[in-house]
Amino acid sequence: MSAVLESREMPMPTGPIKGPAAWYGSEMLKETNWLRPFSDAELTELDSAMRSIQAKGLEVININRANFPLPRLEPVLDEVRRELLEGRGFVLLRGIPVDQYTTEEAAMVYYGLGAHLGYPVPQNAKGHVLGHVKDLGYDHEDTNVRIYQTTVRQNFHTDGCDFVALLCLKPAKSGGLSSIVSSTTIFNEMLKRNPDLAAELFRPLAVDRRGEVPEGYKGYFDMPPLNWHEGKLSGYYIRRYIQSAERFDGVPKLSAQTLEALDLFDALANDAELRLDMQFRPGDIQVLHNHQILHDRTAYEDWPEPKCKRHLLRLWLSPEGARPLPDYFAARYASLVPGDPGRGGIRTPGQVLNAPLEAV
């Protein structure tokens, strides 16, 4: 990693960041080490652990690392965690036989596997630690609606947690392609093309909470899209929420310079040379390190039959060994302690953690 330019108001690397996090999608297409199929023996182990949970009469939310033992898979998942935290920042695990399971059984397998990667944290004001990415027919222009509850394109963004994982139960009729890109690579390209615009992204911008407000906080928080802290570049970026934060009193309009920086950031995220596209199969689990990876989903056409509609299960996870974060993250992440079950997620008054088996 390069040195920090101390004279800037916000710390920023003075040169390109090197290492496995600085990958290009065009190069990743030539590799296969980010795609990891489960073996038959590993699937048998996952199934046995799930059946044990069933036999004990436990629900999904009661599953933890201790009561969902995976002696064969545990070292594999430890290596996955290391790759997410210190390597390229993403992995695709393939082969969960979701067509052989009920939604509850698939959720148990998924939640148990996820517990070996980190602590599940709530994904919305309702306290859902098991999320459902599914079209609920909502209006994407509503400032209290999360875009994953619609069929429209999401655009590149990060989530408010260390790891985000998606299990595909059913794909769309067409569309719904998953795209990911390295925030490190975007920064390197911005630094090369326009250092002044790159510097804009290290200044705090207001970000809309979209109605999910912790007790004692405003309806928005301030966060730089890019943060340089203890030799790590950590991104937090949701342009839709940055722009909708202008609806609040006291939030200034984005300057022309800032808008130009956001436009360049978005253009690079969408560059076919930088991004990596993947089509989920049923049983695929994609896991991303939010501080390194932005993700997107194209618009999609769904099946008319309710039982066939596109359906992903989602986990937000706080892993052991997580990276240190700057103080700006406290307003969004609550705890900054690495591996804390209270780090990340959405926390609101009266919230009770639960793991629904249907999208609600």
N, C-alpha and C positions, 0 to 999 in steps of 0.2 A: 504494500500500500504506500501511496505517496504522502508527503508531508502535508500538514494543514496550513493554509494561508491565514496567519493570525490576524492580519490587518482587516479582514472582512468582518462585517457585522455578524454574519453567521459563518461558522466554519465550513470550509469547502476544500476538497482535494485540489491540489495545484496541477495535477497531471492525471492521465487515464489510470483507472483502477484495473489491476491485472488479477488473474486467478480464475478458477472454474466458474465463478458467478458471472463473468463477462463473456457469456456465450452468445452465439448467433443462431437463429432458427435454421438458416440454410445449412449450417454445420451439423446441428442436432438431427436433421433429417437423414444424415449419412450414418448416424450412430444408432445403436440399439440398447446401450447400457442403461438408459433411462426407463426402459420398458422391462418390467420384471414379472413374468408369469408365475403363478403359484403352482407348486408341484402337487401331485395327487396326495402325497403324504401330508403336505401342509394343509390341503383342503380337508382331509380327514381329521386332522388335529383341530381345525377351526370348528368343524361340525360337531366333534365330540365335546368341545368346550361349550358350544351353544346348547347341546342336548342336556348337559349337566345343569345349566342355568334353568332350562325348562323344567327339569326334574325337581329342582328346588323351589319351583313356583315363583321365581324372581322376575321382575319386570326389567325392561331395557335400562331404565335409569339406575337400577341397583347394581349393574355390572361394573366391575372395576378390575384392575390388573391382577389383584390377588385371587378373585373368584373366577377369573377367566384365564387360567394358566395356558401358556403356549411355549413349552420348553423347546420345541423344534424351531418355531418361528421367532422366538424372542431375539436371538442373535441377529437374525435377518432384519428384524424391525429396528434393532439398535443401530445397525449399519444404515438403514434407510433414514433414521433420525439424523445421524451424522452427515449424511449426504445432503439432507435438506438444510441443515444449519451451517455447514462449512463448505459444501460443494456447489453443484449447479442450482440447487434450491427447488427441485421438483422431481417427482417420480410418478410413474403410472404402473400400478399393480393390476394384474389381469387374471381373471378366471373364476371369480366367485360365482357359483352356479345359482344365480338368483331365480332362474326359471323353475328350480326345484324347491324353492322356499316360499313360504308365505311372507308378506311384508314384515311381519313381526320377527320371523326367523332370520330374514336377511338383515334386519336392523340389529338383532342381537349379535350376529357374526361381525357386522361392521362396527358396532359400538365397542365390542370386546377387543377387536383388533386396534381400533383407535385409542383405547385406553392404554395400550402399550406404547403409543407414540406421544401421548400427553393427556392432560386433564381436560375434559370437555367443559366449555364455557358457554354461557347463554348467547344466543344469536339474535334475540329480539326482546322487546319489552315484555312479551308473554313468558319469558324464561325458558324458551325451547332450547334444550341442549342437543336435540336431534332435529335438524331442519329438513324441510321438504321444499325442493326447488321444483315448482310446478306452476303452471298458469292457473290463476284463480279468477281471471276475467277482470282484473282491476285496471284502472286508468293510470298509465305510467306517468302522466303529467301531475297527478295528485302528489303533493309534497309529503304526505304521510304514507305513501306506497313505496315499497322496496321493489326495484326493477325486476328481481328474480321471480316475482309473482305475476309477471306478464310474459308475453311471447316476443316482445321487442328486443332489439339488440341491447346488450348491457353496456358496451364500450369498456375500454381497458380501465381497471381499477384494482384496488386492494381492499381486503376486509379488515375489520378491527380485531385481529387476533394474530398470534404467531403463525400457526398452521391452519390452513383450510383444506378439508378433504371432501371429495364428492364421490359417491357410489352411484353408478348408473343402474337403475332398475329397468327403465324403459326409455329408449331413444325417441326422438320426434319422428314424424312422418317424413319431414325434410327439413334441412337447416339444423340449427342448434349446435353448430361446430364450436368446439372449445379452442381458444387461442391464448397463448401465454407469451410473455416477453420479459427479458431481464431488465430491471430498472438500472442495474449497473451499466449494461451495454448502452441503454438510452443516454445515461449521463455521459459516458465516454464520447458518444457521437455528438451530443450537444456541446461538450467542451471543445471538441475539434472544430465544429462548425461556427459556433457563436458563444464564446465564454461568458459574455455579458448576460445572455439569455439563460445560460446554465445557472448563473449566480442568482437569478430571480427565483429559482425554485428552492433555494435555501432560506427564503424569507417566509415567515408565517403568514398563512392565509386563513380566513374564516371558512369553516366546514360545517354545513347544516347537519344537525342530528336527526332530521326527518321525524320529529315528534317523539323520539325515544330519548328522553332527557333524564339523567340521573338527578337525584334529590340535591338541591342547592346549586345546580349548574344552569347556565343559559341554554338556549335552544341551538347554539352552535359552539364550536371550540376552535381555537387557533392552532394550526399545525403547518409546518413547512412541508411541501410535497417531497422534498429530499432532505435527509438529515445525515450529517457526518459526525459520528460519535465513537470514540475509542477504536478508531481504525476500521469502522464498518459503515457502509452506506445503507441506510434504511429508508425505504419509501413508504409514504402513505398518500394515496392519490385516488380521489373520486371527483372528477371534474364536474359532474352533474350536481354534486352536493356543494362544491366550491361556488358554483354560480348561483345555486338556489339560496345560499346563505345571504346573498344581497338583499333578501326580503326582510331581514331583521334591522331594526333601528340600530344605528351605531356602526354598522358594517359598511365600510367604504366600497365604492364601485371599483372593480378591477381596473388597473391602469392599462394603457395601451401596451406598455412594455411587458407587463405580466401576461396579458392575453396572447401576445406574440410568443412568449416562452411556453405557455400552455399549448398553443397551436403546434409549435415545433415538437414538443414532447409527444403529443398525440400522433403527429405525422410519423415520427420515428417508431412509436409503438405499433403502428399499423403497417410499417414497412415490411414487405415480404422477406427481405433479407434478415431482418431482426427477429420477427415473430415466428413461433412454431404453432402450427395448426394440428389438431387431432380430433378424430371422430370417435366418440365414446361407443363402446360395445356394452351390452348388458353384462354386468359383473365387473366392469372396470372401476378401479379406485384411483383417482388422481389426488395427489397430495402436494400442496404448494407451501413454500415459505413466503409469507406475505411481504416481509421486509425486502426480499430480493426479486419477487415475481409479481407482475401484474397479470390479471386474467380478464378475458372477454368471452362473450358468447354471442354468436350471430343470431339474428331473428330466425324464428322457425315456424313451420306449419305443423300443427298438431293433428293427431288422429281424431276423428269424430267420436269414436267409441270411448266412453269414460275409462274402461279398464285398460285401454291401450295408450293413454295419454303419456307424454314425456314426463318422467318422474325420476328425480335424483334425490338421494339422501345426503345431507351435509353435516359435517362436524367442524366446529371451531375448537382448536386445541391449544393448550398452554404446555409446551414440552419442557422437560428437565434439560438443563444446559442451554437454555435460550440466551440469545445475545443481550448485552446491556443496551438500554434505550435511553435517549436524552429526556430531560424533564418535560418537554412538550408532549410526550406521549401520556403523561399522567392524567390529563384531562379526558383522554379517550380510553386508556387502558386500566385506569384505577391504580393497580399495583404495577410497579416497575421491577419487582423482584423476579429474576429468572426462575421459571418452573412453578411459580405460585398459582394455585388453582383460581385465585382471584384476579389474575392478570389477563386483561383483554376481555372481549365480549361486551354485551350491552347490559347495563345495570340500572334498573328503575325502581322507584318506591313500590313496596308490596309485592315484588316479584317472587314467584315460587318456581324453582327449577322443575322442569318436567320434560318428558320425551314422548311427544304424541306420535301415533302411528299413522295419522292422516294429516294432510295439509290443511291447516286451519289459520 
